Amino acid sequence: MECSVICHHNAQRQQAEQRANTVTWRERLYRWRQLRRERYALRHLSDAMLKDIGISREAVQRESHRPFWDDRGWRR
């Protein structure tokens, strides 16, 4: 009896983790729009502002030219 309760609890926990790791299309689209806005804003910062935050203009160019779906670190 104890094994079935523990097994059931483990199965419920695994299902909850899978739901938490699932990204909906709405979330994905929202994130892509957010990335586009962030990259646009970054591209338009002045050289003095970039120096303050420690990012080179070359790094900004690389980041701003990445495709919108390229989002390292986002849940997949």
DRENTIVO-774354 format. One record per atom (N, C-alpha, C): x, y, z. Coordinates in steps of 0.2 Angstrom, whole numbers, plus 2048, in hexadecimal, padded with zeros to 3 digits. Each point is the difference from the previous one (the first is absolute). Last residue first. Example, Ala and Ser with C-alpha at 12.3 -4.5 7.8 and 13.67 -1.06 7.14 Angstrom:
<recs>
8407F5823/804806801/7FC805803/8027E4800/7FC806800/804806800/
</recs>
This chain:
<recs>
83F88178C/7FE7FD7FA/7FC7FA801/80981880D/7FE7FA801/7FD7FD7F9/814812801/7F9800801/7FE7F8800/8178077FC/7FE800807/7F8800801/80A8087E9/8037FC805/7FE801807/7F68057E8/7FF802807/8037FB804/7F98067E6/8067FE803/801803807/7EE8057F0/7FF7F9803/8067FE804/8018147F3/7FB801806/7FF7F9803/8178047F2/7F98007FF/7FC800806/81780D7FF/7FE7FA801/7F87FF7FE/80E814800/7FF7FD7FA/7FE7F9800/80580E813/7FA8037FC/7FF7FD7FA/8137FA80D/7F97FE804/7FA8027FC/8168067F8/7FF7F97FF/7F97FE803/807816802/7FE7FF7F9/7FF7F87FF/807808815/7F98027FF/7FE7FE7F9/8167FD806/7FC7FB803/7F98017FF/8108107F8/8007F97FC/7FB7FB803/80481480C/7FB8017FA/8007FA7FC/8057FD81A/8038037FA/7FB8017FA/7FD7FF81C/7FF7FD7FA/8038037FA/7FE807819/8057FB7FE/7FF7FC7FA/7F381380B/7FE7F9802/8057FB7FE/8058177FC/7FE7FF807/7FE7F9802/8058057E9/806800804/7FE7FF807/7EF8047F1/8027F9800/8077FF804/7F68157FF/7FC7FC804/8037F97FF/80A8107F3/802801807/7FB7FB805/7FD8007E8/8067FD802/802801807/7E68007FA/8068047FE/8067FC802/7E97F47FA/803803805/8068047FE/7F07F27F3/8008077FF/803804807/7FF7E77FC/8038037FA/800808800/7F57F4812/8077FF800/8048047FA/7E87FE800/802805804/808800801/7F67F07F3/8008067FC/802806805/7FF7EA809/8068007FB/7FF8077FC/7EF7FB80F/806801804/8068017FB/7EB7FB7F7/800807803/806801803/7FD7EB7F7/8008057FB/801807803/7FC7EE80F/8078007FD/8018057FB/7EA7FD808/804803805/8078007FD/7F17F57F3/7FF807800/804804805/8017E8801/8038037FA/7FF8077FF/7F57F6812/807800801/8048037FA/7E97FC7FF/801805804/808801801/7F97ED7F4/7FF8067FC/801807804/8017EB80C/8058007FB/8008077FC/7EE7FB80F/806802803/8068017FC/7EC7F87F6/7FF807802/807802804/7FE7E97FA/8028057FA/7FF807802/8077EF813/7FA8017FC/8028057FA/80F7EF810/7FF8077FE/7FA8007FB/8097EE815/7FD8017F9/7FF8087FF/8087F6814/8068017FB/7FD8017F9/7F27FC813/804806802/8058017FA/7F37EC800/7FC8067FE/804807801/80B7EC806/7FF8007F9/7FB8067FE/8037FC817/8068027FD/8008017F9/7EE7F680B/800807801/8068037FE/7FE7E97FE/7FB8037FB/800808801/80D7F280F/8038007F9/7FB8047FB/7F97FD816/805805800/8038007F9/7F07EF804/7FD807800/8058067FF/8077EA802/7FD8017FA/7FD8067FF/8097FA815/8058017FB/7FE8017F9/7F07FA811/803806801/8058027FC/7F87EA7FE/7FB8057FE/802807801/80D7EF809/8018007F9/7FB8057FD/7FF7FD817/8068037FE/8018017F8/7EE7F3809/7FF807802/8068047FD/8017E97FE/7FB8037FB/7FF808801/80D7F380F/8048017FA/7FB8037FB/7F87FA815/804806800/8038017FA/7F37ED802/7FC806800/804806800/
</recs>
